[in-house]
Each structure stands twice: as C-alpha cells, then as structure tokens.
Amino acid sequence: MAMRRQSRFALSAAVLSGLLSVFAFRPLGAVEGVAVQPKNVGFFLSDRKYMVAGAPSEKVRLPIPFYVIRHPQGVVLFDSGLGTEFPAQLNGWWLHRLFQWTLPYEFDPANAAVAQVKAMGVDPKDVKFIVVSHLHYDHAGGLRDFPAAKAVVSRREWENADVGRWKARFRGVMSETLAGVKERLLLVDDDRYDLFGDGALVLWSTPGHTPGHQSLLVTTESGRRVLLTGDAVWVEENYRKPAPKSWIIAHLEESDADQAWASTLAIHRFAEENPEALIIPGHDPALWKELPAEIR
C-alpha cells in the first residue's frame, strides 16, 4: 500500500510539473480586435457541497456557459452549452432520463448558443472554430448546431468519448450530441496549442475531469488575459484556496482525481503569478453575476 501511495504521489507530481511548464507560457502579445463575450444557455440545479470539498449544503443554480471570441481571423466559440436538440435527446433513451433526474436543469432551446449567436448578428456559418473543453453534453451539446465549424478537441478526449453508447454515457457523454462531428474535427495532441499562431488563443491541457480536458487562455486586444478553465475547476474556491471538488465528484465523475488536482494546482499557481488575469471557472454562480458583457 505504501508503494502504491508513493507511486500515485510521483504520478501527481509529474503531472503537476508538466502542467506548470505549460502555464509558464507567455503569449506573444495582444492582437487588435480580440474580445471575449460570456454567454449562458441555462442552469443546472445542484448543491454547493458537491462543488467544493467540505462546503456546507446550499442549493445553487449553476450557469451553463459558452463564450463568443472575436478574432481578426474569425469567430471562435469556447464550448457550446446545451444544443437545440437537447430536450428531445433525453427522451430517446431511458438511461439519459435516469441521469438527468440526478441533475435537474432549466433550459429553453430558444436560448441555445446558435440562437444567441444569431441574435448578435453573427451567421452561424461564420463561426470558424468551436474549442471544446471536453465532451460532456453540457459543453459539447451545441456542436451539431454549427455544422460549418471545426470542432477543436484533444485527441485523448475524442478517443475517450468515441466508444459504445453505454460506455460513453457513463463517461458523461451523450453520443447523440457528437453525430456528424467526426468529419470536422481538429484533433490536438500538444499540451499547448496556439490556435492562430499569434498567442491570442492558446489551448492548455488540463486533464483529470476528463482524460483530454483543455482550457483556453485568451489575450484580448488590451493585453488582458482571460483564462476559460472549463470544468478543470468549477468555482473560484477550487483554485483560490485551493480546494478540490467533493470526494464523490472527484472519485465518481472525474476520470482521474490525481490529474484533476494537479490541474487545479496549476491554475492556482497561474492565479498567484498573474493577479491581473481574469479566471472564469466552469460553473461559478457568484462570479457569473459579475461578468461584463464583453471583455476587451
């Protein structure tokens, strides 16, 4: 048992070391016209005790976000929320309904990402990339609504999700949300990937929540850095204290608790070293109320 604990510690330390080297990366600089617009498609109804280990029980409405990022070379989304087909997809299989019973939601397809993008005056066909943090249905659910966009996914993440329907569902993936996506994938193998080659949008590998989870660092036109963490951390407390998610989440939902903690610690270190950066966790209800409509 002692040898196993030592091995797990060594693995976690190695993962953390690798992540810190990634997070030490410095973008090339600000690019004119780059801006981030946080959007929300709906809410999950949950309890804070699941979000942070040791937190007291408190009912919370968790935002289900996506982000519109303007860049001179095209419009990019980070995640896509629940898609327009989501409610109907639940009715297609009893296992979907069973899972959803444990996590109630508030969602109207009229508020899906594609509808909000259209309301901004952007043709969905003009969305060039959708950077997907991971393939859980609340982050990848809108991919089918943007058939012209390249889906930017880590290879490890795709291989974890591109399995049989039963196995995928127990990994948080609804296979229906990925139908037709395989033909327009941009698979990422690197721990750091610069989407346009100018330092404005840099993907960072932050595994643990899922095997190929990735976060996105955006440098806006003013030079401000915005880290969109996806589900590497759910709320500010996770990285600020730092504190992991609850035991039940870390061991039953996340793919690798050690990797997830290493990713949390890497974000914690980034926050300490870059106090001016805006860090937006995956589902933080308190922070969401304070976000500006646009970050330049």
Residue pairs with C-beta under 8 A, 6 or more apart in sequence:
8 258
11 258
12 258
12 259
12 261
12 262
15 207
15 258
15 259
15 262
15 263
16 262
16 265
16 266
18 191
19 191
19 204
19 205
19 206
19 262
19 263
19 265
19 266
20 266
20 269
22 191
22 192
22 204
22 205
22 266
23 204
23 266
23 267
23 269
23 270
25 192
25 202
25 204
27 199
27 200
27 202
27 217
27 219
27 225
28 198
28 199
28 200
29 198
29 199
29 219
29 223
30 200
30 219
30 220
30 221
30 222
30 223
31 71
31 72
31 196
31 198
31 199
31 200
31 219
31 221
32 72
32 221
33 70
33 71
33 72
33 221
34 69
34 70
34 71
34 72
34 200
34 201
34 218
34 219
34 220
34 221
34 296
35 69
35 70
35 220
35 221
35 294
35 295
35 296
36 67
36 68
36 69
36 70
36 218
36 220
36 226
36 228
36 294
36 295
37 67
37 68
37 69
37 70
37 120
37 293
37 294
37 295
38 65
38 67
38 280
38 288
38 291
38 293
38 295
39 65
39 66
39 67
39 68
39 81
39 113
39 116
40 63
40 64
40 65
40 66
40 81
40 111
40 288
41 64
41 65
41 66
41 81
41 82
41 107
41 111
41 112
41 113
41 116
41 142
42 64
42 81
42 82
42 105
42 106
42 107
42 108
42 111
43 61
43 62
43 63
43 64
43 105
43 106
43 107
44 61
44 62
44 64
44 103
44 104
44 105
44 106
44 138
44 283
45 59
45 60
45 61
45 62
45 103
45 104
45 105
45 106
46 59
46 60
46 62
46 103
47 57
47 58
47 59
47 60
48 55
48 56
48 57
48 58
48 59
48 60
49 55
49 56
49 57
49 58
49 246
50 245
50 246
50 248
50 249
51 60
51 234
51 235
51 237
51 238
51 245
51 246
51 249
51 283
52 234
52 235
52 237
52 238
52 241
52 243
52 244
52 245
52 246
53 243
53 244
53 245
53 246
53 247
53 250
54 243
55 237
55 246
60 285
61 106
61 285
62 234
62 283
62 285
63 283
63 284
63 285
63 288
64 81
64 82
64 105
64 107
64 138
64 283
65 79
65 81
65 280
65 282
65 283
65 288
66 77
66 78
66 79
66 80
66 81
66 113
66 142
67 77
67 78
67 79
67 228
68 75
68 76
68 77
68 116
68 117
68 120
68 122
69 75
69 76
69 77
69 78
69 201
69 218
71 196
71 200
71 201
73 128
73 196
74 126
74 127
74 128
74 129
75 117
75 122
75 126
75 127
75 128
76 127
76 128
76 129
76 130
76 131
76 195
76 201
77 113
77 117
77 127
77 129
77 130
77 131
77 146
77 149
78 130
78 131
78 133
78 216
78 228
78 230
79 130
79 131
79 132
79 133
79 139
79 140
79 230
80 113
80 130
80 132
80 139
80 140
80 141
80 142
80 143
80 145
80 146
81 112
81 113
81 138
81 139
81 141
81 142
82 105
82 107
82 112
82 137
82 138
82 141
82 142
83 112
83 113
83 114
83 141
83 142
83 143
83 144
83 145
83 177
84 109
84 112
84 114
84 115
84 142
84 145
85 109
85 144
85 176
85 177
86 107
86 109
86 112
86 137
86 141
87 107
87 109
89 96
89 174
89 176
89 177
90 96
90 97
90 100
91 97
92 176
93 165
93 169
95 166
95 169
96 169
96 174
99 169
109 115
112 142
112 145
113 142
113 145
113 146
114 124
114 142
114 145
114 146
117 124
117 127
118 124
124 145
124 146
124 148
124 149
125 148
126 148
127 146
127 148
127 149
128 149
128 150
129 149
129 150
129 151
129 152
129 186
129 195
130 142
130 143
130 146
130 149
130 150
130 151
130 152
131 152
131 195
131 201
131 203
131 214
131 216
132 139
132 140
132 143
132 151
132 152
132 153
132 157
132 214
133 139
133 213
133 214
133 215
133 216
133 228
133 229
133 230
133 231
133 232
133 282
134 140
134 157
134 209
134 210
134 212
134 213
134 214
134 230
134 231
135 153
135 157
135 158
135 160
135 161
135 172
135 173
135 177
135 178
135 210
136 172
136 173
136 210
136 231
137 172
137 173
137 174
137 177
139 230
139 231
140 151
140 173
140 177
140 178
140 181
141 174
141 177
143 149
143 151
143 177
143 178
143 181
144 177
144 179
144 180
144 181
147 180
147 184
149 184
150 184
150 185
150 186
151 181
151 184
151 185
151 186
152 186
152 188
152 195
152 203
153 185
153 186
153 187
153 188
153 212
154 187
154 188
154 189
154 205
154 212
154 213
154 214
155 187
155 188
155 189
155 212
156 207
156 211
156 212
157 210
157 211
157 212
157 213
157 214
158 185
158 187
158 212
159 211
159 212
160 171
160 210
160 211
160 212
160 255
161 168
161 171
161 173
161 178
162 168
162 178
162 182
163 171
165 175
168 174
168 175
169 175
171 210
171 255
172 210
172 253
188 203
188 214
190 205
191 204
191 205
192 202
192 203
192 204
192 205
193 202
193 203
194 201
194 202
194 203
195 201
195 202
195 203
199 219
200 218
200 219
201 216
201 217
201 218
202 216
202 217
203 214
203 215
203 216
203 217
204 214
204 215
204 216
204 217
205 212
205 213
205 214
206 213
206 214
206 215
206 229
206 230
206 232
206 263
206 266
206 267
207 213
207 255
207 256
207 259
207 260
207 263
208 232
208 254
208 255
208 256
208 257
208 258
208 259
208 260
208 261
208 262
208 263
208 264
209 230
209 231
209 232
209 253
209 254
209 255
209 260
209 263
210 231
210 254
210 255
211 255
211 256
213 230
213 231
213 232
213 263
214 230
215 227
215 228
215 229
215 230
215 232
215 267
216 227
216 228
216 230
217 225
217 226
217 227
217 228
218 225
218 226
218 227
218 228
219 225
219 226
220 226
220 295
220 296
221 296
222 296
224 276
224 277
224 278
224 295
224 296
225 274
225 276
225 277
225 278
226 277
226 278
226 279
226 280
226 295
227 267
227 270
227 277
227 278
227 279
227 280
228 280
229 239
229 267
229 279
229 280
229 281
229 282
230 282
231 282
231 283
232 260
232 263
232 264
232 267
232 282
233 239
233 263
233 264
233 267
233 281
233 282
234 245
234 281
234 282
234 283
234 284
235 281
235 283
235 284
235 285
235 286
235 287
236 279
236 281
236 284
236 286
236 287
237 243
238 244
238 245
238 264
238 267
238 281
239 264
239 267
239 268
239 271
239 279
239 281
240 268
240 271
241 268
242 264
242 265
242 267
242 268
244 250
244 257
244 260
244 261
244 264
245 254
245 260
250 257
250 260
250 261
251 257
254 260
267 279
270 277
270 279
271 277
271 279
278 295
280 287
280 291
281 287
